[in-house]
Amino acid sequence: MKYALTTVALAFALAVSPQVRPLVHERLEDPTKFNPTKGDSQVEPLRLVRTMEVPGVEGKFDHFAVDLKGKRLFLSSPAHKTVEVFDLAAGKWIHSIGGFVTPHAILYIPNSNRLLISDGGDDTPNGWCRIVRGDTYEIIDSLKLAVDADPIRYDPATKHLYIANGGKDAGNNYSLISVIDTTNGKHVGDIRVESPELEAMAVERSGARLFVNIKTHNQIGIIDPEKQQVVSTWPIPDAKVPTPMALDEDHHRLLVACRTPPRLVVFNTETGKEVASVPCGGGADDMFYDGARKRIYITGEEGLITIIGQTNPDRYEPIKTISTGPLARNSLFVPELNQFFVAVPGKGEQKAKVLVFQVEP
């Protein structure tokens, strides 16, 4: 009887105590607390382990690249007209590469120790593919493209780099995907796409198909790289502004993050049909599929990392949302390091920085 009375008293105290109730409410409402899907463990999917400051840089960043052997990280800064370099072993910024107009996406090629960088050339007649030495950081060649050269995708099977360029900023109602042979640094072709705006691309391991987000028409374009032409398109029925793209080739799934409304849309690459759609953070700009953990990581201008779990190829559930910083839209998942990098722009008192997360477990 004594224990029963004690239990009742404790329950009553919890119900009326003004000191306890707000604490319980805060824990339930805190969006950064891990809310796992059924059957998952209470393990943080991403753990912040380091912050690397970027001195003297303000404005939005764009895309990353990594040099695994040299332990270097590269990050483009369009507003600063530079590509920033970090020493991953020391965990700090080490260099700023200049000579660009509007640098966007970066490819690092280990065999030649070269960087290939899309330069949009804002407010100039054209854009470029810049080729940079990895030892001296000198621009050694500039392949002329149409203005607004931005998204890229590398096909390791053919060693071709695809760069989207042209379109509305060039005064055209079509865009180009230029083909660069990275073995000799030559511009070897152009693929015409009937849309003034293109976004991210993905390529199959076999090189048989190249996918591209056709932003203007809310479609996915399917390209035959050998024929260098669009062979079909898939509509995106319930969302607009498709921006980042990732490929889960083992399960024949194409992942597209849209901005209006903010959603992850999943397609079956064998049928071209939508199989799933789930909410994600706003202003999506980068996305990665983690095949080992069956997760998707999305970052956008809302300053959030959205982590979505793949229960099976047709079912996806949000796992966690992590706040990073205003306009922290760009990221890079490096499975070889089990690390996830997020660029946080600098503005006023907020210093530019790169957040380094360890991917768990």
Secondary structure, DSSP 8 states (H G I E B T S, - for coil): -HHHHHHHHHHHHHHH-TTTHHHHHHHHH-TTS----TT--S--SEEEEEEEE-TT--B----EEEETTTTEEEEEETTTTEEEEEETTTTEEEEEE---SSEEEEEEETTTTEEEEEE--TTSS-EEEEEEETTT--EEEEEEE-S----EEEETTTTEEEEEEEGGGGT-SSEEEEEEETTTTEEEEEEEES-S-EEEEEE-TTSS-EEEEETTTTEEEEEETTTTEEEEEEE--S-EEEEEEEEEGGGTEEEEEEEETEEEEEEETTT--EEEEEE--SSEEEEEEETTTTEEEEEETTSEEEEEEEEETTEEEEEEEEE--TT--EEEEETTTTEEEEEE-BBTTB--EEEEEEE--
